[in-house]
Amino acid sequence: MKKQNSVKDKSFEFAVTIVNLYKYLFENKREYVLCKQLLRSGTSIGANAREAINAESKADFFYKLSIAQKEEDEILYWA
């Protein structure tokens, strides 16, 4: 049985939400520039969290999670 990982699960759910927001902004509001930045930042959170799970050391783990945190901060800036 696979071990549950709430960070991985929640970051994936967040990425799906961001993709849906991107589609909405792109198709309905005709917003092209900001929605692409939201898409990049919002989907990279999960990617960085997954990289942290596979980190080679504690320092690498914290570094990769700090990148995910910076991407979250960027989302808050644009939101």
PyMOL Python script that loads the backbone (N, CA, C, O; Angstrom):
from pymol import cmd

cmd.read_pdbstr("""\
ATOM      1  N   MET A   1       0.834  -1.170   0.000  1.00  0.00           N
ATOM      2  CA  MET A   1       0.000   0.000   0.000  1.00  0.00           C
ATOM      3  C   MET A   1       0.890   1.248   0.000  1.00  0.00           C
ATOM      4  O   MET A   1       1.872   1.336   0.737  1.00  0.00           O
ATOM      5  N   LYS A   2       0.508   2.217  -0.858  1.00  0.00           N
ATOM      6  CA  LYS A   2       1.278   3.452  -0.943  1.00  0.00           C
ATOM      7  C   LYS A   2       0.962   4.377   0.219  1.00  0.00           C
ATOM      8  O   LYS A   2      -0.184   4.488   0.655  1.00  0.00           O
ATOM      9  N   LYS A   3       1.994   5.034   0.706  1.00  0.00           N
ATOM     10  CA  LYS A   3       1.846   5.989   1.803  1.00  0.00           C
ATOM     11  C   LYS A   3       1.212   7.281   1.272  1.00  0.00           C
ATOM     12  O   LYS A   3       1.592   7.769   0.207  1.00  0.00           O
ATOM     13  N   GLN A   4       0.256   7.829   2.011  1.00  0.00           N
ATOM     14  CA  GLN A   4      -0.387   9.082   1.643  1.00  0.00           C
ATOM     15  C   GLN A   4       0.595  10.239   1.784  1.00  0.00           C
ATOM     16  O   GLN A   4       1.401  10.266   2.714  1.00  0.00           O
ATOM     17  N   ASN A   5       0.528  11.174   0.878  1.00  0.00           N
ATOM     18  CA  ASN A   5       1.355  12.365   0.953  1.00  0.00           C
ATOM     19  C   ASN A   5       0.456  13.565   0.687  1.00  0.00           C
ATOM     20  O   ASN A   5       0.128  13.854  -0.464  1.00  0.00           O
ATOM     21  N   SER A   6       0.057  14.262   1.741  1.00  0.00           N
ATOM     22  CA  SER A   6      -0.908  15.345   1.592  1.00  0.00           C
ATOM     23  C   SER A   6      -0.354  16.515   0.782  1.00  0.00           C
ATOM     24  O   SER A   6      -1.112  17.178   0.074  1.00  0.00           O
ATOM     25  N   VAL A   7       0.949  16.783   0.870  1.00  0.00           N
ATOM     26  CA  VAL A   7       1.534  17.877   0.084  1.00  0.00           C
ATOM     27  C   VAL A   7       1.420  17.564  -1.405  1.00  0.00           C
ATOM     28  O   VAL A   7       1.030  18.414  -2.205  1.00  0.00           O
ATOM     29  N   LYS A   8       1.765  16.345  -1.757  1.00  0.00           N
ATOM     30  CA  LYS A   8       1.682  15.937  -3.161  1.00  0.00           C
ATOM     31  C   LYS A   8       0.228  15.984  -3.652  1.00  0.00           C
ATOM     32  O   LYS A   8      -0.053  16.491  -4.738  1.00  0.00           O
ATOM     33  N   ASP A   9      -0.677  15.458  -2.848  1.00  0.00           N
ATOM     34  CA  ASP A   9      -2.092  15.423  -3.238  1.00  0.00           C
ATOM     35  C   ASP A   9      -2.686  16.825  -3.358  1.00  0.00           C
ATOM     36  O   ASP A   9      -3.365  17.135  -4.337  1.00  0.00           O
ATOM     37  N   LYS A  10      -2.430  17.661  -2.370  1.00  0.00           N
ATOM     38  CA  LYS A  10      -2.996  19.007  -2.384  1.00  0.00           C
ATOM     39  C   LYS A  10      -2.384  19.877  -3.478  1.00  0.00           C
ATOM     40  O   LYS A  10      -3.077  20.693  -4.085  1.00  0.00           O
ATOM     41  N   SER A  11      -1.093  19.705  -3.729  1.00  0.00           N
ATOM     42  CA  SER A  11      -0.469  20.507  -4.786  1.00  0.00           C
ATOM     43  C   SER A  11      -0.998  20.084  -6.155  1.00  0.00           C
ATOM     44  O   SER A  11      -1.109  20.915  -7.057  1.00  0.00           O
ATOM     45  N   PHE A  12      -1.326  18.794  -6.320  1.00  0.00           N
ATOM     46  CA  PHE A  12      -1.915  18.341  -7.580  1.00  0.00           C
ATOM     47  C   PHE A  12      -3.324  18.915  -7.744  1.00  0.00           C
ATOM     48  O   PHE A  12      -3.682  19.388  -8.822  1.00  0.00           O
ATOM     49  N   GLU A  13      -4.113  18.872  -6.683  1.00  0.00           N
ATOM     50  CA  GLU A  13      -5.457  19.457  -6.733  1.00  0.00           C
ATOM     51  C   GLU A  13      -5.385  20.954  -7.053  1.00  0.00           C
ATOM     52  O   GLU A  13      -6.201  21.477  -7.811  1.00  0.00           O
ATOM     53  N   PHE A  14      -4.398  21.631  -6.465  1.00  0.00           N
ATOM     54  CA  PHE A  14      -4.222  23.058  -6.733  1.00  0.00           C
ATOM     55  C   PHE A  14      -3.868  23.288  -8.202  1.00  0.00           C
ATOM     56  O   PHE A  14      -4.373  24.218  -8.831  1.00  0.00           O
ATOM     57  N   ALA A  15      -3.000  22.437  -8.739  1.00  0.00           N
ATOM     58  CA  ALA A  15      -2.616  22.569 -10.153  1.00  0.00           C
ATOM     59  C   ALA A  15      -3.829  22.387 -11.058  1.00  0.00           C
ATOM     60  O   ALA A  15      -3.970  23.112 -12.044  1.00  0.00           O
ATOM     61  N   VAL A  16      -4.697  21.447 -10.751  1.00  0.00           N
ATOM     62  CA  VAL A  16      -5.913  21.237 -11.545  1.00  0.00           C
ATOM     63  C   VAL A  16      -6.796  22.479 -11.470  1.00  0.00           C
ATOM     64  O   VAL A  16      -7.369  22.897 -12.476  1.00  0.00           O
ATOM     65  N   THR A  17      -6.905  23.066 -10.286  1.00  0.00           N
ATOM     66  CA  THR A  17      -7.684  24.300 -10.128  1.00  0.00           C
ATOM     67  C   THR A  17      -7.091  25.425 -10.959  1.00  0.00           C
ATOM     68  O   THR A  17      -7.823  26.182 -11.597  1.00  0.00           O
ATOM     69  N   ILE A  18      -5.779  25.538 -10.954  1.00  0.00           N
ATOM     70  CA  ILE A  18      -5.093  26.584 -11.723  1.00  0.00           C
ATOM     71  C   ILE A  18      -5.315  26.383 -13.223  1.00  0.00           C
ATOM     72  O   ILE A  18      -5.539  27.348 -13.953  1.00  0.00           O
ATOM     73  N   VAL A  19      -5.254  25.142 -13.677  1.00  0.00           N
ATOM     74  CA  VAL A  19      -5.491  24.864 -15.104  1.00  0.00           C
ATOM     75  C   VAL A  19      -6.912  25.272 -15.484  1.00  0.00           C
ATOM     76  O   VAL A  19      -7.126  25.856 -16.547  1.00  0.00           O
ATOM     77  N   ASN A  20      -7.870  24.971 -14.633  1.00  0.00           N
ATOM     78  CA  ASN A  20      -9.253  25.371 -14.914  1.00  0.00           C
ATOM     79  C   ASN A  20      -9.416  26.879 -14.895  1.00  0.00           C
ATOM     80  O   ASN A  20     -10.155  27.428 -15.712  1.00  0.00           O
ATOM     81  N   LEU A  21      -8.737  27.563 -13.974  1.00  0.00           N
ATOM     82  CA  LEU A  21      -8.766  29.028 -13.942  1.00  0.00           C
ATOM     83  C   LEU A  21      -8.134  29.596 -15.208  1.00  0.00           C
ATOM     84  O   LEU A  21      -8.650  30.549 -15.791  1.00  0.00           O
ATOM     85  N   TYR A  22      -7.021  29.011 -15.629  1.00  0.00           N
ATOM     86  CA  TYR A  22      -6.365  29.435 -16.863  1.00  0.00           C
ATOM     87  C   TYR A  22      -7.334  29.337 -18.045  1.00  0.00           C
ATOM     88  O   TYR A  22      -7.469  30.276 -18.829  1.00  0.00           O
ATOM     89  N   LYS A  23      -7.999  28.196 -18.161  1.00  0.00           N
ATOM     90  CA  LYS A  23      -8.951  28.003 -19.266  1.00  0.00           C
ATOM     91  C   LYS A  23     -10.054  29.054 -19.232  1.00  0.00           C
ATOM     92  O   LYS A  23     -10.431  29.611 -20.264  1.00  0.00           O
ATOM     93  N   TYR A  24     -10.566  29.315 -18.031  1.00  0.00           N
ATOM     94  CA  TYR A  24     -11.622  30.310 -17.895  1.00  0.00           C
ATOM     95  C   TYR A  24     -11.138  31.706 -18.309  1.00  0.00           C
ATOM     96  O   TYR A  24     -11.792  32.387 -19.099  1.00  0.00           O
ATOM     97  N   LEU A  25      -9.997  32.122 -17.773  1.00  0.00           N
ATOM     98  CA  LEU A  25      -9.472  33.453 -18.097  1.00  0.00           C
ATOM     99  C   LEU A  25      -9.138  33.581 -19.577  1.00  0.00           C
ATOM    100  O   LEU A  25      -9.393  34.616 -20.191  1.00  0.00           O
ATOM    101  N   PHE A  26      -8.573  32.538 -20.136  1.00  0.00           N
ATOM    102  CA  PHE A  26      -8.160  32.571 -21.533  1.00  0.00           C
ATOM    103  C   PHE A  26      -9.367  32.604 -22.468  1.00  0.00           C
ATOM    104  O   PHE A  26      -9.412  33.399 -23.407  1.00  0.00           O
ATOM    105  N   GLU A  27     -10.340  31.738 -22.206  1.00  0.00           N
ATOM    106  CA  GLU A  27     -11.473  31.607 -23.126  1.00  0.00           C
ATOM    107  C   GLU A  27     -12.552  32.662 -22.906  1.00  0.00           C
ATOM    108  O   GLU A  27     -13.107  33.185 -23.872  1.00  0.00           O
ATOM    109  N   ASN A  28     -12.857  32.981 -21.649  1.00  0.00           N
ATOM    110  CA  ASN A  28     -13.981  33.870 -21.361  1.00  0.00           C
ATOM    111  C   ASN A  28     -13.588  35.325 -21.161  1.00  0.00           C
ATOM    112  O   ASN A  28     -14.353  36.224 -21.511  1.00  0.00           O
ATOM    113  N   LYS A  29     -12.436  35.566 -20.616  1.00  0.00           N
ATOM    114  CA  LYS A  29     -12.012  36.944 -20.330  1.00  0.00           C
ATOM    115  C   LYS A  29     -10.970  37.455 -21.311  1.00  0.00           C
ATOM    116  O   LYS A  29     -10.607  38.631 -21.287  1.00  0.00           O
ATOM    117  N   ARG A  30     -10.494  36.574 -22.167  1.00  0.00           N
ATOM    118  CA  ARG A  30      -9.478  36.924 -23.173  1.00  0.00           C
ATOM    119  C   ARG A  30      -8.232  37.533 -22.538  1.00  0.00           C
ATOM    120  O   ARG A  30      -7.614  38.440 -23.095  1.00  0.00           O
ATOM    121  N   GLU A  31      -7.880  37.024 -21.373  1.00  0.00           N
ATOM    122  CA  GLU A  31      -6.662  37.447 -20.678  1.00  0.00           C
ATOM    123  C   GLU A  31      -5.561  36.461 -21.049  1.00  0.00           C
ATOM    124  O   GLU A  31      -5.639  35.280 -20.710  1.00  0.00           O
ATOM    125  N   TYR A  32      -4.540  36.943 -21.742  1.00  0.00           N
ATOM    126  CA  TYR A  32      -3.523  36.041 -22.280  1.00  0.00           C
ATOM    127  C   TYR A  32      -2.210  36.069 -21.502  1.00  0.00           C
ATOM    128  O   TYR A  32      -1.585  35.022 -21.329  1.00  0.00           O
ATOM    129  N   VAL A  33      -1.785  37.208 -21.039  1.00  0.00           N
ATOM    130  CA  VAL A  33      -0.464  37.330 -20.430  1.00  0.00           C
ATOM    131  C   VAL A  33      -0.465  36.838 -18.977  1.00  0.00           C
ATOM    132  O   VAL A  33       0.314  35.955 -18.619  1.00  0.00           O
ATOM    133  N   LEU A  34      -1.330  37.403 -18.153  1.00  0.00           N
ATOM    134  CA  LEU A  34      -1.341  37.041 -16.738  1.00  0.00           C
ATOM    135  C   LEU A  34      -1.767  35.593 -16.518  1.00  0.00           C
ATOM    136  O   LEU A  34      -1.245  34.920 -15.629  1.00  0.00           O
ATOM    137  N   CYS A  35      -2.711  35.111 -17.323  1.00  0.00           N
ATOM    138  CA  CYS A  35      -3.166  33.734 -17.094  1.00  0.00           C
ATOM    139  C   CYS A  35      -2.060  32.736 -17.416  1.00  0.00           C
ATOM    140  O   CYS A  35      -1.996  31.678 -16.789  1.00  0.00           O
ATOM    141  N   LYS A  36      -1.197  33.039 -18.363  1.00  0.00           N
ATOM    142  CA  LYS A  36      -0.080  32.135 -18.645  1.00  0.00           C
ATOM    143  C   LYS A  36       0.918  32.118 -17.491  1.00  0.00           C
ATOM    144  O   LYS A  36       1.485  31.074 -17.170  1.00  0.00           O
ATOM    145  N   GLN A  37       1.130  33.279 -16.869  1.00  0.00           N
ATOM    146  CA  GLN A  37       2.029  33.333 -15.713  1.00  0.00           C
ATOM    147  C   GLN A  37       1.437  32.578 -14.535  1.00  0.00           C
ATOM    148  O   GLN A  37       2.155  31.876 -13.823  1.00  0.00           O
ATOM    149  N   LEU A  38       0.136  32.717 -14.325  1.00  0.00           N
ATOM    150  CA  LEU A  38      -0.541  31.951 -13.277  1.00  0.00           C
ATOM    151  C   LEU A  38      -0.419  30.457 -13.527  1.00  0.00           C
ATOM    152  O   LEU A  38      -0.202  29.682 -12.595  1.00  0.00           O
ATOM    153  N   LEU A  39      -0.556  30.056 -14.770  1.00  0.00           N
ATOM    154  CA  LEU A  39      -0.444  28.645 -15.123  1.00  0.00           C
ATOM    155  C   LEU A  39       0.952  28.119 -14.814  1.00  0.00           C
ATOM    156  O   LEU A  39       1.093  27.041 -14.236  1.00  0.00           O
ATOM    157  N   ARG A  40       1.975  28.861 -15.189  1.00  0.00           N
ATOM    158  CA  ARG A  40       3.353  28.421 -14.928  1.00  0.00           C
ATOM    159  C   ARG A  40       3.638  28.320 -13.432  1.00  0.00           C
ATOM    160  O   ARG A  40       4.169  27.315 -12.960  1.00  0.00           O
ATOM    161  N   SER A  41       3.282  29.360 -12.699  1.00  0.00           N
ATOM    162  CA  SER A  41       3.560  29.374 -11.258  1.00  0.00           C
ATOM    163  C   SER A  41       2.729  28.338 -10.512  1.00  0.00           C
ATOM    164  O   SER A  41       3.242  27.625  -9.650  1.00  0.00           O
ATOM    165  N   GLY A  42       1.465  28.259 -10.842  1.00  0.00           N
ATOM    166  CA  GLY A  42       0.567  27.367 -10.124  1.00  0.00           C
ATOM    167  C   GLY A  42       0.844  25.892 -10.334  1.00  0.00           C
ATOM    168  O   GLY A  42       0.648  25.084  -9.426  1.00  0.00           O
ATOM    169  N   THR A  43       1.294  25.540 -11.518  1.00  0.00           N
ATOM    170  CA  THR A  43       1.581  24.130 -11.772  1.00  0.00           C
ATOM    171  C   THR A  43       2.984  23.746 -11.332  1.00  0.00           C
ATOM    172  O   THR A  43       3.259  22.564 -11.127  1.00  0.00           O
ATOM    173  N   SER A  44       3.870  24.707 -11.182  1.00  0.00           N
ATOM    174  CA  SER A  44       5.238  24.366 -10.765  1.00  0.00           C
ATOM    175  C   SER A  44       5.325  24.064  -9.271  1.00  0.00           C
ATOM    176  O   SER A  44       6.296  23.457  -8.821  1.00  0.00           O
ATOM    177  N   ILE A  45       4.325  24.480  -8.501  1.00  0.00           N
ATOM    178  CA  ILE A  45       4.337  24.195  -7.060  1.00  0.00           C
ATOM    179  C   ILE A  45       4.388  22.691  -6.834  1.00  0.00           C
ATOM    180  O   ILE A  45       5.225  22.203  -6.074  1.00  0.00           O
ATOM    181  N   GLY A  46       3.507  21.965  -7.483  1.00  0.00           N
ATOM    182  CA  GLY A  46       3.478  20.515  -7.339  1.00  0.00           C
ATOM    183  C   GLY A  46       4.729  19.853  -7.862  1.00  0.00           C
ATOM    184  O   GLY A  46       5.220  18.889  -7.273  1.00  0.00           O
ATOM    185  N   ALA A  47       5.251  20.361  -8.963  1.00  0.00           N
ATOM    186  CA  ALA A  47       6.478  19.785  -9.524  1.00  0.00           C
ATOM    187  C   ALA A  47       7.635  19.942  -8.548  1.00  0.00           C
ATOM    188  O   ALA A  47       8.417  19.010  -8.357  1.00  0.00           O
ATOM    189  N   ASN A  48       7.749  21.106  -7.934  1.00  0.00           N
ATOM    190  CA  ASN A  48       8.819  21.322  -6.958  1.00  0.00           C
ATOM    191  C   ASN A  48       8.603  20.503  -5.693  1.00  0.00           C
ATOM    192  O   ASN A  48       9.566  20.030  -5.090  1.00  0.00           O
ATOM    193  N   ALA A  49       7.359  20.332  -5.288  1.00  0.00           N
ATOM    194  CA  ALA A  49       7.072  19.496  -4.116  1.00  0.00           C
ATOM    195  C   ALA A  49       7.469  18.048  -4.393  1.00  0.00           C
ATOM    196  O   ALA A  49       8.018  17.377  -3.519  1.00  0.00           O
ATOM    197  N   ARG A  50       7.195  17.567  -5.598  1.00  0.00           N
ATOM    198  CA  ARG A  50       7.580  16.193  -5.951  1.00  0.00           C
ATOM    199  C   ARG A  50       9.096  16.051  -6.003  1.00  0.00           C
ATOM    200  O   ARG A  50       9.643  15.025  -5.599  1.00  0.00           O
ATOM    201  N   GLU A  51       9.766  17.074  -6.497  1.00  0.00           N
ATOM    202  CA  GLU A  51      11.230  17.037  -6.491  1.00  0.00           C
ATOM    203  C   GLU A  51      11.758  16.989  -5.062  1.00  0.00           C
ATOM    204  O   GLU A  51      12.742  16.305  -4.780  1.00  0.00           O
ATOM    205  N   ALA A  52      11.107  17.712  -4.170  1.00  0.00           N
ATOM    206  CA  ALA A  52      11.536  17.698  -2.766  1.00  0.00           C
ATOM    207  C   ALA A  52      11.383  16.308  -2.162  1.00  0.00           C
ATOM    208  O   ALA A  52      12.222  15.876  -1.371  1.00  0.00           O
ATOM    209  N   ILE A  53      10.321  15.613  -2.529  1.00  0.00           N
ATOM    210  CA  ILE A  53      10.105  14.254  -2.023  1.00  0.00           C
ATOM    211  C   ILE A  53      11.268  13.352  -2.419  1.00  0.00           C
ATOM    212  O   ILE A  53      11.645  12.454  -1.666  1.00  0.00           O
ATOM    213  N   ASN A  54      11.829  13.587  -3.585  1.00  0.00           N
ATOM    214  CA  ASN A  54      12.946  12.784  -4.084  1.00  0.00           C
ATOM    215  C   ASN A  54      14.303  13.449  -3.862  1.00  0.00           C
ATOM    216  O   ASN A  54      15.270  13.141  -4.559  1.00  0.00           O
ATOM    217  N   ALA A  55      14.373  14.343  -2.910  1.00  0.00           N
ATOM    218  CA  ALA A  55      15.615  15.082  -2.652  1.00  0.00           C
ATOM    219  C   ALA A  55      16.743  14.143  -2.224  1.00  0.00           C
ATOM    220  O   ALA A  55      16.512  13.072  -1.663  1.00  0.00           O
ATOM    221  N   GLU A  56      17.955  14.578  -2.506  1.00  0.00           N
ATOM    222  CA  GLU A  56      19.136  13.789  -2.182  1.00  0.00           C
ATOM    223  C   GLU A  56      19.651  14.035  -0.762  1.00  0.00           C
ATOM    224  O   GLU A  56      20.430  13.246  -0.226  1.00  0.00           O
ATOM    225  N   SER A  57      19.208  15.133  -0.168  1.00  0.00           N
ATOM    226  CA  SER A  57      19.641  15.457   1.197  1.00  0.00           C
ATOM    227  C   SER A  57      18.581  16.343   1.845  1.00  0.00           C
ATOM    228  O   SER A  57      17.652  16.800   1.179  1.00  0.00           O
ATOM    229  N   LYS A  58      18.726  16.579   3.136  1.00  0.00           N
ATOM    230  CA  LYS A  58      17.795  17.479   3.827  1.00  0.00           C
ATOM    231  C   LYS A  58      17.884  18.884   3.253  1.00  0.00           C
ATOM    232  O   LYS A  58      16.873  19.561   3.068  1.00  0.00           O
ATOM    233  N   ALA A  59      19.114  19.312   2.974  1.00  0.00           N
ATOM    234  CA  ALA A  59      19.299  20.648   2.414  1.00  0.00           C
ATOM    235  C   ALA A  59      18.613  20.765   1.056  1.00  0.00           C
ATOM    236  O   ALA A  59      17.976  21.778   0.767  1.00  0.00           O
ATOM    237  N   ASP A  60      18.739  19.742   0.229  1.00  0.00           N
ATOM    238  CA  ASP A  60      18.090  19.711  -1.079  1.00  0.00           C
ATOM    239  C   ASP A  60      16.573  19.717  -0.916  1.00  0.00           C
ATOM    240  O   ASP A  60      15.868  20.395  -1.663  1.00  0.00           O
ATOM    241  N   PHE A  61      16.073  18.960   0.062  1.00  0.00           N
ATOM    242  CA  PHE A  61      14.643  18.908   0.349  1.00  0.00           C
ATOM    243  C   PHE A  61      14.110  20.301   0.679  1.00  0.00           C
ATOM    244  O   PHE A  61      13.121  20.748   0.099  1.00  0.00           O
ATOM    245  N   PHE A  62      14.772  20.982   1.615  1.00  0.00           N
ATOM    246  CA  PHE A  62      14.315  22.309   2.018  1.00  0.00           C
ATOM    247  C   PHE A  62      14.468  23.327   0.887  1.00  0.00           C
ATOM    248  O   PHE A  62      13.645  24.233   0.756  1.00  0.00           O
ATOM    249  N   TYR A  63      15.494  23.187   0.086  1.00  0.00           N
ATOM    250  CA  TYR A  63      15.688  24.098  -1.042  1.00  0.00           C
ATOM    251  C   TYR A  63      14.540  23.971  -2.037  1.00  0.00           C
ATOM    252  O   TYR A  63      13.995  24.975  -2.497  1.00  0.00           O
ATOM    253  N   LYS A  64      14.179  22.746  -2.365  1.00  0.00           N
ATOM    254  CA  LYS A  64      13.114  22.532  -3.345  1.00  0.00           C
ATOM    255  C   LYS A  64      11.753  22.978  -2.797  1.00  0.00           C
ATOM    256  O   LYS A  64      10.931  23.521  -3.535  1.00  0.00           O
ATOM    257  N   LEU A  65      11.525  22.748  -1.514  1.00  0.00           N
ATOM    258  CA  LEU A  65      10.279  23.251  -0.921  1.00  0.00           C
ATOM    259  C   LEU A  65      10.262  24.776  -0.882  1.00  0.00           C
ATOM    260  O   LEU A  65       9.204  25.391  -1.011  1.00  0.00           O
ATOM    261  N   SER A  66      11.439  25.388  -0.703  1.00  0.00           N
ATOM    262  CA  SER A  66      11.477  26.854  -0.697  1.00  0.00           C
ATOM    263  C   SER A  66      11.148  27.415  -2.080  1.00  0.00           C
ATOM    264  O   SER A  66      10.555  28.489  -2.186  1.00  0.00           O
ATOM    265  N   ILE A  67      11.524  26.705  -3.129  1.00  0.00           N
ATOM    266  CA  ILE A  67      11.149  27.131  -4.480  1.00  0.00           C
ATOM    267  C   ILE A  67       9.634  27.058  -4.641  1.00  0.00           C
ATOM    268  O   ILE A  67       9.022  27.964  -5.206  1.00  0.00           O
ATOM    269  N   ALA A  68       9.027  25.974  -4.143  1.00  0.00           N
ATOM    270  CA  ALA A  68       7.570  25.845  -4.204  1.00  0.00           C
ATOM    271  C   ALA A  68       6.906  26.992  -3.446  1.00  0.00           C
ATOM    272  O   ALA A  68       5.899  27.534  -3.901  1.00  0.00           O
ATOM    273  N   GLN A  69       7.459  27.362  -2.302  1.00  0.00           N
ATOM    274  CA  GLN A  69       6.913  28.469  -1.518  1.00  0.00           C
ATOM    275  C   GLN A  69       7.004  29.786  -2.299  1.00  0.00           C
ATOM    276  O   GLN A  69       6.079  30.597  -2.259  1.00  0.00           O
ATOM    277  N   LYS A  70       8.104  29.995  -2.998  1.00  0.00           N
ATOM    278  CA  LYS A  70       8.247  31.213  -3.804  1.00  0.00           C
ATOM    279  C   LYS A  70       7.210  31.261  -4.912  1.00  0.00           C
ATOM    280  O   LYS A  70       6.682  32.328  -5.224  1.00  0.00           O
ATOM    281  N   GLU A  71       6.915  30.114  -5.508  1.00  0.00           N
ATOM    282  CA  GLU A  71       5.887  30.066  -6.544  1.00  0.00           C
ATOM    283  C   GLU A  71       4.512  30.381  -5.953  1.00  0.00           C
ATOM    284  O   GLU A  71       3.698  31.050  -6.589  1.00  0.00           O
ATOM    285  N   GLU A  72       4.259  29.901  -4.745  1.00  0.00           N
ATOM    286  CA  GLU A  72       3.000  30.231  -4.066  1.00  0.00           C
ATOM    287  C   GLU A  72       2.901  31.732  -3.826  1.00  0.00           C
ATOM    288  O   GLU A  72       1.847  32.331  -4.040  1.00  0.00           O
ATOM    289  N   ASP A  73       3.989  32.333  -3.386  1.00  0.00           N
ATOM    290  CA  ASP A  73       4.004  33.772  -3.155  1.00  0.00           C
ATOM    291  C   ASP A  73       3.728  34.537  -4.455  1.00  0.00           C
ATOM    292  O   ASP A  73       3.060  35.571  -4.446  1.00  0.00           O
ATOM    293  N   GLU A  74       4.243  34.023  -5.556  1.00  0.00           N
ATOM    294  CA  GLU A  74       3.997  34.677  -6.841  1.00  0.00           C
ATOM    295  C   GLU A  74       2.518  34.591  -7.215  1.00  0.00           C
ATOM    296  O   GLU A  74       1.948  35.551  -7.734  1.00  0.00           O
ATOM    297  N   ILE A  75       1.902  33.445  -6.951  1.00  0.00           N
ATOM    298  CA  ILE A  75       0.469  33.300  -7.210  1.00  0.00           C
ATOM    299  C   ILE A  75      -0.308  34.342  -6.405  1.00  0.00           C
ATOM    300  O   ILE A  75      -1.215  34.985  -6.933  1.00  0.00           O
ATOM    301  N   LEU A  76       0.043  34.508  -5.142  1.00  0.00           N
ATOM    302  CA  LEU A  76      -0.642  35.494  -4.307  1.00  0.00           C
ATOM    303  C   LEU A  76      -0.446  36.917  -4.853  1.00  0.00           C
ATOM    304  O   LEU A  76      -1.346  37.751  -4.761  1.00  0.00           O
ATOM    305  N   TYR A  77       0.704  37.176  -5.407  1.00  0.00           N
ATOM    306  CA  TYR A  77       0.979  38.490  -5.970  1.00  0.00           C
ATOM    307  C   TYR A  77       0.048  38.772  -7.152  1.00  0.00           C
ATOM    308  O   TYR A  77      -0.528  39.856  -7.251  1.00  0.00           O
ATOM    309  N   TRP A  78      -0.094  37.798  -8.039  1.00  0.00           N
ATOM    310  CA  TRP A  78      -0.895  37.999  -9.239  1.00  0.00           C
ATOM    311  C   TRP A  78      -2.399  37.871  -8.997  1.00  0.00           C
ATOM    312  O   TRP A  78      -3.203  38.348  -9.797  1.00  0.00           O
ATOM    313  N   ALA A  79      -2.771  37.233  -7.901  1.00  0.00           N
ATOM    314  CA  ALA A  79      -4.204  37.004  -7.641  1.00  0.00           C
ATOM    315  C   ALA A  79      -4.903  38.256  -7.141  1.00  0.00           C
ATOM    316  O   ALA A  79      -6.105  38.229  -6.878  1.00  0.00           O
TER     317      ALA A  79
END
""", "prot")
cmd.dss("prot")
cmd.show_as("cartoon", "prot")
cmd.util.cbc("prot")
cmd.orient("prot")
